[in-house]
Each structure stands twice: as C-alpha cells, then as structure tokens.
C-alpha cells in the first residue's frame, strides 16, 4: 500500500503531466524531451528538491511535495531554501529561482519571487511551461535596497498593481464622488497586496460603470491579460456587455470595445484574444467541472431564486479543463469583478411576511423613510400585508371601495392601478389629500409645474433632454424615485443607458436626479 508521501507524488505527477510537463527521474533526465521538464529528487547544495522545474533547458523553479493534510503555508521557506542551492553547473534563469510551489497533490500553493512582496498563495494546479517562459521574458528591474523597497514594483502583475495608483493617477472626469472613492480604495488595496476586496455602493451610484472604469485601468496600466465579469443571470450579462460597448475611455476617447475585445460567453470555450469575459455563475461552474457544453436556458434565472431546487442537485466537481487552464483561473482569482444584486433568502422573506401579518395597519409610522417619505420597499411590504388574510386586499379593490364611498373625490376608478397608487391611498386615508388621485397623475402635475418653473428661470431643454426628462417623470410616477442605475433598464437602456444619460446632461446629472426625486416624489406621510 503506498505511503501518504507516495500518493502525494503520484497526484503531483498526474497534475504536472496534465499541465504540459514531462516528469523524469534524475537518472533519466533529458532536458531536450520537451519545453517543460520536471525532474524528481534533484540533489542540490541545500538538500534534495522533490521536483526541479526546467523550461527551455534552464532551471526556473522547484516543487516541495508534502503528504495530504500538511499545512502548506508553513513550508514555504523550505521551498525557498531549495531555490538558492543550485549547483554552479546547472543552467538557470536567475538565482534565487523565481517560481516556487508547495503541493500535496490535492492542494497547491505558489509564490513568485519576482513580486514586490513575495508570498505564497493558493492556486488550482501548476502553470504551463509556456506561461513561465513568458513571465521569464518579462523585464524585471533589480530589487533595490530595503530603504527604497516602497518604490519598487517589479515586472509582475502585482508589481504593476503596486505602481498603478501613483504612476497612472485616476482621471476623475465623468465619475461621481462615490465612484472615485470606490476605485481609489480598490486600487489602494491591490497596491498593498490585498487582492480580495468588496465594493459596496448604494443603489443608483453606478456600480457597473465603476467596474468598467476600473477594468479599463487594470487592462491598460496593470497589463491584466483577462478579466472575468461574473453575473448571476444572462440578462445582466447582456447589460454588462452593452455597458462595455458604450464606455468611452477617459484618456483615449475611443470606446472600450474599439481597443479591447469583450466576450459574452455563449459556449464553454474562452476566446483567447478577448480581454474581458462576461459569463454567469452557472456557466462558470460548468466550465470548471470540465463540461464541454452548457444549456443557455439555465442562465436565464438567478441561482439566488432557485432555493431548494438548487440544494437538491448534486454538487459539481471541479477538475482540470485544458480549455480553461490555471493561467486563466489564476489571473481571474485576483481580478474578479462580481456583479451582485440584492436578494432575500426564502427564510427571511417568510419571516418578513409573518411580521407584516401581525402589524397594526392603522399605524403607518413604520413605513416612513427619510423626511417622512414612503419608500418603495415599504410600499411592497404594505401591499404584501394587505394581501394576507383576513384582509386579502389589493390596490384595485381598495380603490374601487373608495370610489363607491366617495365617488366625487376619487379619480381614475376605471383605470389600471400601479403599486405607487398605494401612496395616494395612504395619504387619503390619513387625510393629507382630500381628493384620491392616481399617483402617476399627481407626479405628472408636479412635473408640469417643475417644467414651467424652469422655463420661467430661462432654462431650456433640447428635444433629446426632454425625452429623458419625460421618461424620468414617468418612472418616478411608477417607482417613487429614480437612480442612475435605473438607466440600465427598459426604455432608458434602449436609448443608450447610463452612459448616454451622462452625455446628455453632463456633470449635472446627479444634481438633476436629486432635484427631480425631491420635487416629484409626493409619498410623504406628513403635511
């Protein structure tokens, strides 16, 4: 029965072979056999390396093998010891050897000694020989003295990320304050060798535009080879693709897609020339598990909405896929951009329903947002509560009831109701409004008054601006408020989305939206 050490080496041999290496014993070493050769149990001046790696007949790195279960983060220095003990007659690229691996055959760590602050990090498997050859050819400036180390970026991706904020300052034209803060802090995190970061931004603050702006800097200044833009359903992928297609680069003036290829994956094969790959979580797992194809119909719904149906499916096992090698996954690990959406679990939604059923519907204080304004989320909660037994009421039935009781003070009884009409019902119920008028109609009145005030102040709008303003007013009438992110949906999206809106209104777009939200939102529960 093989020992744990022997099992580990069998797994390591298999992985190296799958990644394009030929594994040889010391006595059978033939560096001309192929471009990448890994020689087992190679004697060095500092001990015996479990594997000495050669690319183009020159030593480039070592693999320290350990049995499964060993904590690899604690053996990095052992691999480093072997990187400097090479006999003088062995051809090598540089000393210490730049590429160090620690592996159990199940878990693998990698360290690039050319990084500004080298440290081991988890990788899926070994890099291909041609990848290490390409990295070797990348010029790497000599490491300065410790007193100047903060100025040194090296010739690696992490080195370029360290230099990017100072060498290529962010161009803030066209960015809002929150977007500037998000990109600046993210680049600071990456420069400090903290590759995992989360950007949390409020609704309407332009998360997708922020992501595209940062991806452009990653590709142009940090020389990132490829970036994964991950979404949870396909329609968000289509919207993200359009955002990239419409993005005007701040320094060059051309569109993103005129400079770099963007692929919205429709198959399980990555386009080798694309810089950005947009795909769903569903397809990504299919690719990682080695499936040759994936049914696109499975990408239309969100995984977050599948609940128990998802839990009942067998887990997908991730295995090595030659169409999706570590070179792709390794870069994506550091540069992943996740397009997230807010969602509630089935359990929290169920609890929310229970709470609403027990709420005294005569007390509306809990529904007030800032400045006493009824929020859209509160409207949905109220509508849900009204629909539960014993009331079982809808906006339509309430409106009809008021129309029968107060026929002379109710308008639009025969028209189709929208959720925001609950605002009018609430205001009428608490006697803030004598007349019950459909909410969108009230908003249109306010909008007409706002336009008249603008005209009186000498302000004029182009036909294109008026189209956007009319649509904004209509949106507020149905949704209570509008944010820049809403431009990525519906008719706004068909007219070019957020990028076009920023072009039409310029730097004043945010102030304009704030003003319209303030003027047109009449969902106040106080006089």
Buried (B, 14 or more C-beta within 10 A) or exposed (E): EEEBBEBBBEBBBBBBEBBBBBBBEEEEBEBEEEBBBBBBBBEBEBEEBBBBBBBBEBBBBBBBBBBEEBEBEEBBEBBBBBBEBBEEEEEBBBEBBBBBBBBBBEBBBBBBBBBBEBEBBEBBBBBBBBBBBBBBEEEBEEEEEEEEEEEBBBBBBBBBBBBBBEEBEBEEEBBBEBBBBBBBEBBEBBBEBEBEEEBEBEEBBBBBBBBBBBBBBBBBBBBBBBBBBBBBBBEBBBBBBBBBBBBBBBEEEEBBBEBBBBBBBEBBBBEEEBBBBBBBBBBBBBBBBBBEEBEBEBBEBBBBEEEEEEEEEEEEEEEBBEEBBBBBBBBBBBBBBEBBEEEEEEEEEEEBBEEBEEBEEEEBEEBBBEEEBBBBEBBEBBBBBBBEEEEEBEBEBBBBEBBEEEEEBBBBBEEEBBBBBBBBBBBBBEEBBEEBBBBBBBBBEBBEEBBEEEEEEEEEBEEEBEBBBEBBBBBBBBBBBBBBBBBBEEEBBEBBBBBBBBBBBEEEBBEBBEEBBEBBBBBBBEE
